[in-house]
Amino acid sequence: MESHSDTTKYQAGVVASRLADTITELQRSLNDLTELKKTPVGEKIVLGSIVELRNEHNNEKLFLLLSGSGGIKFNLAEKTARLITLASPIGQSLANKKVGQTLQGKDGKTLTIVNIY
């Protein structure tokens, strides 16, 4: 039979493991950011690209493609941007696309790539 102390130690171990995984993912993203090369406007979307998408209602969204830390929101040029990974469905849909190309959002709406930074 486990004691309260054993359960607490196990829970602390789980939390420590999750924190270590988060730190590793954030470190990978930081490494991506420090190694980025400028992508000329109009070139294809690659790791490190900031992508501006517009939907059918002219609503725009910004995304930053990195290898980890997907889902984090941040402010960029007075807009809210979201980090996405190349492994995510939208990241895979965006990879190697160019300005003017379209993709389907998860809600079925058409998204157009309007800028790549």
C-alpha positions as CSV (number, residue, x, y, z in Angstrom):
1,M,0.0,0.0,0.0
2,E,1.4,3.4,-1.0
3,S,1.7,6.1,1.6
4,H,0.7,9.7,1.1
5,S,4.5,10.5,0.9
6,D,4.9,8.0,-2.0
7,T,2.0,9.5,-3.9
8,T,3.4,13.0,-3.4
9,K,6.8,11.9,-4.6
10,Y,5.3,10.3,-7.7
11,Q,3.2,13.4,-8.5
12,A,6.3,15.6,-8.1
13,G,8.2,13.3,-10.5
14,V,5.4,13.6,-13.1
15,V,5.4,17.4,-12.8
16,A,9.2,17.5,-13.1
17,S,9.1,15.3,-16.2
18,R,6.5,17.5,-17.9
19,L,8.5,20.6,-17.0
20,A,11.6,19.0,-18.4
21,D,9.8,18.2,-21.7
22,T,8.5,21.8,-21.9
23,I,11.9,23.2,-21.3
24,T,13.3,21.0,-24.0
25,E,10.6,22.1,-26.5
26,L,11.1,25.8,-25.7
27,Q,14.9,25.4,-26.0
28,R,14.4,23.8,-29.5
29,S,12.2,26.8,-30.5
30,L,14.8,29.2,-29.1
31,N,17.4,27.5,-31.2
32,D,15.2,27.7,-34.3
33,L,14.8,31.5,-33.7
34,T,18.6,32.1,-33.2
35,E,19.4,30.1,-36.4
36,L,16.8,31.8,-38.7
37,K,17.8,33.3,-41.9
38,K,15.8,36.0,-43.5
39,T,13.3,34.7,-45.9
40,P,12.7,37.1,-48.8
41,V,9.1,38.3,-49.2
42,G,7.3,36.1,-51.7
43,E,9.5,33.1,-51.2
44,K,8.1,29.8,-50.0
45,I,7.1,29.2,-46.4
46,V,9.8,27.5,-44.4
47,L,10.7,27.0,-40.7
48,G,10.8,30.4,-39.1
49,S,8.4,32.1,-41.6
50,I,5.8,34.4,-40.3
51,V,2.7,33.8,-42.5
52,E,-0.3,36.1,-42.9
53,L,-3.5,34.3,-43.9
54,R,-6.8,35.8,-44.9
55,N,-10.1,34.0,-44.8
56,E,-13.2,34.4,-47.0
57,H,-14.4,37.2,-44.7
58,N,-11.2,39.2,-45.0
59,N,-10.2,38.3,-41.5
60,E,-6.4,38.0,-41.2
61,K,-4.3,35.8,-38.9
62,L,-0.6,35.6,-38.3
63,F,1.4,32.4,-37.7
64,L,5.0,31.8,-36.9
65,L,6.3,28.3,-37.9
66,L,8.8,26.7,-35.5
67,S,9.7,23.1,-34.6
68,G,8.1,23.3,-31.2
69,S,6.0,25.2,-28.7
70,G,2.9,25.2,-30.9
71,G,-0.2,27.0,-29.7
72,I,1.5,29.9,-27.9
73,K,0.0,33.3,-28.7
74,F,2.0,36.5,-28.8
75,N,1.7,40.1,-30.0
76,L,3.4,41.0,-33.2
77,A,3.0,44.4,-35.0
78,E,-0.1,45.1,-32.9
79,K,-1.7,41.8,-34.0
80,T,-2.0,38.5,-32.2
81,A,0.1,35.8,-33.7
82,R,0.2,32.1,-32.9
83,L,3.2,29.7,-33.0
84,I,2.5,26.6,-35.0
85,T,4.8,23.6,-35.7
86,L,5.6,22.1,-39.0
87,A,4.2,18.9,-37.7
88,S,0.8,20.3,-37.0
89,P,-1.9,20.0,-39.7
90,I,-1.8,23.7,-40.6
91,G,2.0,23.7,-40.5
92,Q,2.0,20.8,-43.0
93,S,-0.5,22.5,-45.2
94,L,1.6,25.7,-45.2
95,A,5.0,24.2,-45.8
96,N,6.6,25.3,-49.1
97,K,3.5,27.3,-50.2
98,K,3.9,30.8,-51.7
99,V,1.9,34.0,-51.5
100,G,-1.4,33.8,-53.3
101,Q,-1.8,30.0,-52.8
102,T,-4.7,28.7,-50.7
103,L,-5.4,26.0,-48.2
104,Q,-8.4,24.7,-46.4
105,G,-8.8,25.5,-42.7
106,K,-10.0,22.9,-40.2
107,D,-13.4,24.6,-40.3
108,G,-13.5,24.0,-44.1
109,K,-13.0,27.7,-45.0
110,T,-10.5,28.7,-47.6
111,L,-7.5,30.6,-46.4
112,T,-5.3,32.6,-48.7
113,I,-1.6,33.3,-48.0
114,V,-1.3,37.1,-48.3
115,N,2.3,37.6,-46.9
116,I,5.3,35.7,-45.9
117,Y,7.9,37.5,-43.7
